[in-house]
Amino acid sequence: MIEDILLRFRAMALPFQTLLIGAVFFTIYDLFTYFGHGLGAIESAIEALIASLIFMAAYYFTSVALRSKSTERRGKGLRKKR
């Protein structure tokens, strides 16, 4: 079950991954700030929106950097004979 979810997530394009992760982060953080910190509904939603946008930007740019490094390493150099 978990493996299937992770495989489907990895098969998605990066913008869709970012949007999905941002929505999950927003939901969890909104509930945390509303119930845990006692903020009002509007304040909690605004804080969760800002935090999720920051999280989405960090996730997207980190993923782009890691994907570009992994594709560069595959094509360079000689392959070892086994």
Secondary structure, DSSP 8 states (H G I E B T S, - for coil): -HHHHHHHHHHS-HHHHHHHHHHHHHHHHHHIIIIIS---HHHHHHHHHHHHHHHHHHHHHHHHHHHHHHHHHHHSS-----
